[in-house]
């Protein structure tokens, strides 16, 4: 067997593998003998089928299987031993000539290899990168307290409509003179939240209403260009309101007001567990600590995006084997076609450049992800999910159980590995580069992120 690799322009490689008869013959003969032992052919005892018949029936397929096995094995071995940083998968070369698998002569196969450009990505204390610390101010804490109070709140009957109340009532379609239209649409217990009515004039019709009041309004004006909303209110099919222009009477039967929970010990226990905090001062301090931990993740994410921009500029333009990478991308997206490749190629190259830079930074800083790191990432993800529903006191064993289930799913595992790498890389690089530390409010931070 002979293997050669040409890499004239450093990013487009051509690998040529020539396989001789002696490279595959022994294995092919052994496989065919095994076939003969198991062959069940009428007229012949087991194991006594003529080898000529076996070769005629299976010889070519067995030989092709062994040649393909050798190609894959030797190609990977050569790339590994010669430390070629390959992008994507090898593709059959456009220079490949047809091979006659039936002959005993040498078989030559050629592969186009996309090779990563050579560059160096490194960071030292001479590199200066911004790091934004988000201040936990009273407004942030107030908003969080209000969120917890809302999550623990409940609907109560009210005597007068105000704010975000929900109305229940009966609707009747009216004729041009304002009377109930005979045979028109009639709907019982239709629910309306006036705060979500788009048209201000229609919304104001409900101000100060009480149970028993009858309000005349126009659903199509209330929800312009939203037939689905009108149909849901009237409990009819969407097509039935397409040309609807009528006013409707709405007799209010019930007003429900959402009442947030009181900020008291009962709420404190609900959020953080019984007895975990005592009094509103401790409650707010606990929230501040929790917010600070969460906001560090935002700061770290911003640091990583700034680091990426800094490194991409520092590394400069890189030359990629674009024609070959487009073929690789098309090969991996056959169902989406060439248009998809053209539209997404530039973005794909940007991501590839960052991937290669990050690979070097990870290696240089000896970043390794252990099983315990993945458990920590998964638990934190689960903790945040529970926190969104106001559950800040989930026991650790419950988090462990949910995290374990998440880690069993392959699609989650890859994501957690990426997050663990990013997290450890950020922590390490914050100690390597010089941080230009800045303090900002959450509003200022979000404005920066929106960019």
N, C-alpha and C positions, 0 to 999 in steps of 0.2 A: 504494500500500500504506500502511496505517495501523497503528501499533503503540502500544498504551497499556498501562501497568502500574500496577495499584492495589495498595497495600501498607498498608492502613488500620491493621492491628495490628502491623506491623513484621515478623512472622514468617510470615504467610499472604499470599502474593501471587497476584494474578489478572492474567494477561497475555492481552490480546485482540489478535489479528492479523486484519486485514481485507485480503483479497487481491482486487484488481480484475482485470478481464479483460486489461488491457494489461500486467499484471505477468507473465503466463504465456503470452500469445497467441503472441508471436514465437517463443519456444522450442518451443512445441507445434507450430506450423506447420512449423518446420524439421525437427523429428523426424518428423512425418508425411510430409514430402517425401522424407526418407531412407528411410522404410518403403516408399514408393511405388516408389523406384528399385530396391529389392531384392525387392519383392513378386513372387511367382511364382504367378499365377492362370491356370488353364486358360481359353483363349479370348482372352487378351490378351498382347501382346508385352511383354517386360521393360521396365519404366518407363512403360508406357502404361495401367496400371490406373487407372480413373476415381478422382479424388480423393474423390468422394462415397463410393465403396465403401470406401476406406481409412479415412476418418473414421468411417464407420459401424462398421467392425470394430475399429479401434484407438483412435479419438478419445478416448473416456472414460478408458481406461486410461492413455494418454499424458498426458492432462490431470491425472489424479490423481497420477501419478508426479511431474510438474513441481510441482504444488501442495505435495506432501509435501516435495520437495527445498527449495522456497522456505521452507516453515515451519521446517524444521530449521536452515537456513542463517541466516535472519533472527532466529529465537529465540536461537540461540547468539551471534550477533553483538550483539544487544541486551543480553543478560546480560553479555557480555564488556565492551562499551563503557560500560555503566552500573555496572560493578563490583558486580553483585548476587551475593552469596555464596549460591549455591543448594545445597540439601541434596538429594541423590538426583537423580532425573530428573523433568522436567515431566510432569504427568499431565493427560489430558483433563479439563476441568472438569465438575463436576456441573451447572453452569449452561449447558453447551453445548447449543445447539439444533440439530436436524437440518439438514443443508445439502444442497441439490440440485445435485450436481456436473454435471448435464446442462445447467443454465441458464448464460447468459452474465453473470448478475448477480454482484455481489460475494459472496465466500465469507468467512464470519466464524468464526474458531476461537478457543476459549478454553482456557487452560491454568492449572491450579493449580500454583503454585510454592512449595515449602517454602524459606523464607529463614532463614539462620543468625541467631541473636540477636546483638545488638550488645553487645560488652563489650571490656575491655582487659586483657590478660594481660602483665604485665611484672615483671622481677626486677632488683633492684639490690643493692648491698653492704649495704643495711639489712635485707635478708631473710636469716634465719639458718636453716640446714638441717643436720641431723645427717649426719655421714659416718663410717662404721664401718670401721676398718682391722682386718683379721683377722690375728692373730699367728701366725706360723709357728713352732710350738713343737716340742719333741722328739717328742711323741706323733704329731703330724701326719707328721713325717719318718719315724718308725718305721713307721707304717701304710703309707706309700708304699713304703718299702723292702720291707716284707712283701708288698705287692701285686706288686712286680716279681719278687720271689723266687718267689711262687706262680705267676705267669704263665710263668716259665721252669722250673717244676718238672715232675716226671714221676711216673707211677705205678710202684710197685715191689711185688714180692711180699713178703708178710709172714707170719710164723709164728704171730702172735697178733693177734686183733682189738683195735683201740683207736681211739677218737675217730671220725674221719670216714672210716674205711676202707670200701671197697666189697667186699661178699661175693658170691661166685658159688656156687651150689649146686643140688641137685636136690630138688624138692618132690613129696611124695606125700600125697594126701588120706587122712585116718584115719577109722575108724569110731568108734562111741561107746566102744569098749573100748580104743582107742589102737592098733589094728592097721591096716595098709594096707587101704584100702577097695577091694574088687574092683570094677573098672570105674570107679573114681573118677578124679579129675583127677591127672595126672602131668605134671610139667614139668621138663625138663632145663635146666641153666644159667640158672636164675632169678637175677636180680641184685637185691640188697637193700643199701640204705644205712641201717643201723639208726639213725643220727643223725636221720633224717627220719621215723622211726616216731612217730606221734602219741601213742600210748598208752605211758605210762612203764613199766608192768608188762611189756608185750610187748617194749619196747625193751631192758630189762635182761636179758632171756633170752639175748641175744647177747654179753653182757659176757665178755671173756676167751676167746672161742671160738677153736678151732684147726681147720685143715684136717682133715677126717675126722670131726669132731664132728657129732652129730645133735641138732638142737634142735626141740622141739615148740612150735609157736606157732599163733596164730589170725589169719589175714590180715585178717578183717573187724574184729576188735578192734584190730589194729595200725593199720589205716587206716579209722577210723570215718567213715561218710558220704562215702566216696570210692571208689565202685565202680570208677571208671576206673583208679585206682591198683592195686586188687586184681586187676582183669582184666589189666592190663599185666604184673604180676608173674607171674600164672599162665598168661599167653599164651593167654587165651580171650576170647570176646566178652563185652561188658559185661553183657548179659542173663543170661549163664550164672552170674554171681555174685550176682545180685539177692537170692536167698533163701539164700545159702550161710552156713552156721553152723559148719562142720567145722573141727577142728584140722588142721594139716598138719605133717608131718615135714620138716625142712630139713637135708640133709646138706651140710656146707660142703666145697666142692672147692677153692676158692681164695680167698685174702684179698689184696686189693690196697690198698696204703697210698700215699697221695699224699705225696711228699717234695718240699718246696720246694727250689729251687736254693740252693746256698751263696752267701753274700754275699761274693763274691771278684771278682778282676779280670775273670773271664769274664762275670760278670753285669754289671759296669760297662760292659764293651765292648758287650754285647748291648743295653743300654738307650741308651747315648749315643754309641756308635760306638767303634771301636778306637782306644785311646790318648787319647780325649777327656778322660778323668779318670784319675787315678792314686791308688789307695788309697781306703779307705772315707771318710776325712775329706772329700776332694774330691767323692766321690760324694754325700754327704749335703749338702754345700754347693750342689752343682748342683741337687739335688732341691729344696732350700730356695728357690733362685732361681726355679725353675720353678713351685713352688707359690705363691710370692708373686705372680708374674705372673698366674696363674690366679685367685687369690683377689681380686685387684684387680677383676676382672670381676664377681665376686660383690658386692664393695663398691659398684661402680658401679651394678649392677642395683638394689641396696637404695636407693641414693641416688635413682635415677630413680623408684622406687615412692614414696619419701618426698616427693620433689619433686612428684609427681602429686597426692598427698593434700594437700600444702601449697597448691598452686595451685588445686585444686578448692575448697578452703575459702576461699582469698583471693578468688577470682572470685565465689563465692557461687552462689545458685540462678539458673539460666537458664530462660527461657521458650522452649519449643520448640513448633512446630506439630504437636502430637501426633496429631491425627486424620489429617492429611495424611501424616505420616511413617509411620503405621500402614498407610495405603494403599500407600505406596511400598514398605514392607517386605513387604506381602502380594503386591504385583506381582512382587517379586524372589524370592518363595518360594511360588509358586502350588501347587507339589506338596506343600507342608507344611501349608498351610491357616491359618485364622484362629487356631486354638488355639496354634500355634507362635508366631505374632506376639504374642499376649497373654502367653505365658509368657516370651518373650525380649525384649519391648519395653523393659522397664526397664533391663536390662543393656545393650541396644543404645544407649539414650540416654546411659548413663554413659560408654560408649566414645566416643560421638559428642562429648560434652562435652570429654573429654580430647583427642580428635583436634583439635578447634577450638582448644583452649588451646595444644597443641603446635605447631600451624600458626603461631600468632602468635609463639611463642618462637623457632621455626626462622627465621622471616622477620626478626624483630628482631635476631637474632644472626648473620644472614647465613650460615646453615648451607647448604652445597652439597655434594652427593655426586658425586665424580668416579669415573671408571672405575678408577683406581688404588685408591680406597677399597674398591670392591667386590672387587677382587682380594685385597686384604689380609684382608678379612672372610672370604672364601671359603677362603683358605689357612689361616687360623686355625681355621676349622671343620673342615677336613680334618685339620689337625695334631692337633686334639683327638680326632678319631675314631681316628687311628692310636695316640695315647697311651693310649686305653682298652684297647688290646691290647698295651700294654707296648712299643710301638715309638716311642721318643723321639728316634731319630736318622734320621728319614726325610729324604733329600736334598731340597734346595730345588727342584730341577727336577721331582722326582716330585710335590711339593706343588703346583707350578705346573700340572702336567698335570691332576691330579685337580680342582683348583680351576677350571680352564678348562672342564672337562666339566660341573661343577656349574652354572657360570654360563650354560651354554647352555640350561638348563631354566627355562622361564618361572616355574614355581612356586617355584623356588629364588631366582630373581633378585629377585622382589618381597620375599621374606623378607630377603635380603641388603641390599636398599635400606633397609628399615625398620631393620635392625640398624645399618647405617652411620649413618643419621640419628640414632638414639638414642645411639650411641657418640660422635659428634661433638658432639651437643647436651650430653651429660653433661660431656665434657671442657671445653667452653666455659663452661657454667654453674658449674662448680666454681671458675672464676676470677672469676665475677661475684658470686655470693652469698657470705655469710660462712659458712664451714664450722665446725660445732660438732663437732670431731674427737674420736672415741672409739675406744679400742683394746679388742678383744674376742677371745675364743677362737672357734674354728670351732664348737664346741658351743654357745656362747652365741649366736653369729650364727644358726645353724640353728634354735635355739629361737625367736628373734625372728621368723624368716621363717615358721615354722609358726604363729606368732601366737596 
